[in-house]
Amino acid sequence: MIIVDTRERFIPRIQEIIANADTITPEFIFANLGLSGGDYHVSNGGFEVRVERKSINDFASNYDTLKPRLHHMRMTYETTALLLEGTWKVKKDMVYVREGNTDVARMPYHTMVHFIVHQASLGTWILHTMNFDESIECLMLIHDYLPKLNRPKPSLK
């Protein structure tokens, strides 16, 4: 199943994507009280992942507040993911995002890369999609893949 935080503003679009899917879709539940950390909770076959979805514009504006949220998710859930949605350009060490008809410099590229590498090193999966529809498709594919994951075996040192 995929639980969707009710604060997600695109719930009607999610319902439309599910209704028009060519394949069997997982059960989607829309959490009335919202999720405590993250935007989506994907579970299948005993495996779970909590997903925080951020548009690239939102990420560039709020990456400093995102770090503690991802930390909280990792402390609460075994598997976490950050899904970055949208496109960007890099020029002269700056990340540019499209606002209207203009590319606007939003953050230093090295800051973005350092943030992503750091989060990945802590165990948060980093995913990238081009748009919201692809993000929902990505969540459904993660749902289908979860039972195939092998949990790592702890090693003795």
C-alpha positions as CSV (number, residue, x, y, z in Angstrom):
1,M,0.0,0.0,0.0
2,I,1.0,3.6,-0.4
3,I,-0.1,6.1,2.2
4,V,-0.4,9.7,1.1
5,D,-0.2,12.6,3.5
6,T,-3.5,14.6,3.2
7,R,-1.5,17.8,3.2
8,E,-0.4,16.7,-0.3
9,R,-2.0,19.3,-2.6
10,F,-2.1,17.0,-5.6
11,I,-4.4,14.3,-4.3
12,P,-7.0,14.7,-7.1
13,R,-4.1,14.2,-9.6
14,I,-3.0,11.1,-7.8
15,Q,-6.5,9.7,-8.0
16,E,-6.6,10.5,-11.7
17,I,-3.3,8.7,-12.3
18,I,-4.5,5.7,-10.4
19,A,-7.8,5.6,-12.3
20,N,-6.0,5.9,-15.7
21,A,-3.2,3.4,-15.0
22,D,-2.6,0.7,-17.6
23,T,-1.4,-1.8,-14.9
24,I,-2.7,-2.9,-11.5
25,T,-1.9,-0.2,-9.0
26,P,-1.1,-0.7,-5.3
27,E,-3.7,0.4,-2.8
28,F,-3.5,4.1,-2.1
29,I,-4.6,5.4,1.3
30,F,-5.0,9.1,2.0
31,A,-4.1,9.6,5.7
32,N,-6.6,11.9,7.4
33,L,-4.2,13.2,10.0
34,G,-1.2,13.4,7.8
35,L,2.0,11.5,8.2
36,S,4.5,12.3,10.9
37,G,7.5,12.9,8.6
38,G,7.6,12.5,4.9
39,D,4.9,12.8,2.3
40,Y,4.4,9.1,1.4
41,H,4.7,5.8,3.2
42,V,5.3,2.8,0.8
43,S,5.0,-0.7,2.1
44,N,4.9,-4.1,0.5
45,G,6.0,-7.6,1.5
46,G,7.2,-6.6,5.0
47,F,9.4,-3.8,3.7
48,E,8.6,-0.1,4.2
49,V,10.1,3.2,3.0
50,R,9.1,6.8,4.0
51,V,9.5,9.3,1.2
52,E,9.9,13.0,1.3
53,R,9.0,14.6,-2.1
54,K,10.5,18.0,-2.9
55,S,10.2,20.0,-6.0
56,I,13.6,21.4,-7.0
57,N,12.3,24.9,-6.3
58,D,11.2,24.0,-2.8
59,F,14.4,22.0,-2.2
60,A,16.6,25.0,-3.3
61,S,14.6,27.3,-1.0
62,N,14.4,25.1,2.0
63,Y,17.3,22.6,2.1
64,D,18.5,23.9,5.4
65,T,15.2,22.9,7.1
66,L,15.1,19.6,5.2
67,K,18.2,18.2,7.0
68,P,16.5,17.8,10.4
69,R,13.3,16.4,8.8
70,L,15.3,13.7,7.0
71,H,17.2,13.0,10.3
72,H,13.9,12.6,12.1
73,M,12.7,10.2,9.4
74,R,15.9,8.1,9.6
75,M,15.5,7.9,13.4
76,T,11.9,6.7,13.0
77,Y,11.9,4.5,9.9
78,E,14.3,1.9,8.7
79,T,14.3,3.1,5.1
80,T,13.9,6.7,3.9
81,A,14.0,8.4,0.6
82,L,14.3,12.0,-0.7
83,L,12.5,12.3,-4.1
84,L,13.7,15.5,-6.0
85,E,11.2,16.5,-8.6
86,G,11.8,18.7,-11.6
87,T,14.6,20.0,-13.7
88,W,17.5,22.4,-13.2
89,K,20.5,23.8,-15.0
90,V,24.0,24.3,-13.6
91,K,26.0,27.4,-14.7
92,K,29.1,28.7,-13.0
93,D,28.5,26.6,-9.8
94,M,24.9,27.8,-9.5
95,V,21.7,25.7,-9.7
96,Y,19.2,27.5,-11.9
97,V,15.5,26.7,-11.9
98,R,12.8,27.8,-14.3
99,E,10.4,30.4,-12.9
100,G,8.0,31.5,-15.6
101,N,10.1,32.1,-18.7
102,T,13.3,32.8,-16.8
103,D,16.1,30.7,-15.3
104,V,16.8,31.9,-11.8
105,A,19.9,31.1,-9.7
106,R,18.6,29.4,-6.6
107,M,21.6,27.8,-4.8
108,P,25.3,26.9,-5.2
109,Y,25.7,23.6,-7.0
110,H,28.4,22.5,-4.6
111,T,25.9,22.9,-1.8
112,M,23.3,20.8,-3.6
113,V,25.8,18.0,-4.3
114,H,27.2,18.1,-0.7
115,F,23.7,17.9,0.7
116,I,22.7,14.9,-1.5
117,V,26.0,13.0,-1.0
118,H,25.7,13.6,2.8
119,Q,22.1,12.3,2.9
120,A,22.9,9.3,0.8
121,S,25.9,8.5,3.1
122,L,23.5,8.5,6.0
123,G,21.3,6.0,4.3
124,T,18.6,8.1,2.7
125,W,17.8,7.0,-0.9
126,I,18.0,9.8,-3.4
127,L,15.5,9.7,-6.3
128,H,15.0,12.1,-9.1
129,T,11.9,12.5,-11.3
130,M,11.1,15.1,-14.0
131,N,7.5,15.8,-12.9
132,F,4.7,14.9,-10.5
133,D,3.2,12.2,-12.7
134,E,6.6,10.5,-12.9
135,S,6.9,10.8,-9.1
136,I,3.7,8.8,-8.6
137,E,4.8,6.2,-11.2
138,C,8.2,6.0,-9.3
139,L,6.4,5.3,-6.0
140,M,4.3,2.6,-7.6
141,L,7.5,1.0,-9.0
142,I,9.2,1.2,-5.6
143,H,6.1,-0.5,-4.1
144,D,6.4,-3.3,-6.6
145,Y,10.2,-3.7,-6.0
146,L,10.2,-3.6,-2.2
147,P,9.6,-7.4,-1.7
148,K,12.7,-8.1,-3.9
149,L,15.0,-6.3,-1.5
150,N,17.2,-8.4,0.8
151,R,17.7,-6.9,4.2
152,P,21.4,-6.5,5.0
153,K,22.7,-9.0,7.5
154,P,24.5,-7.4,10.4
155,S,28.2,-8.3,10.5
156,L,30.3,-8.9,13.5
157,K,33.4,-6.7,13.9
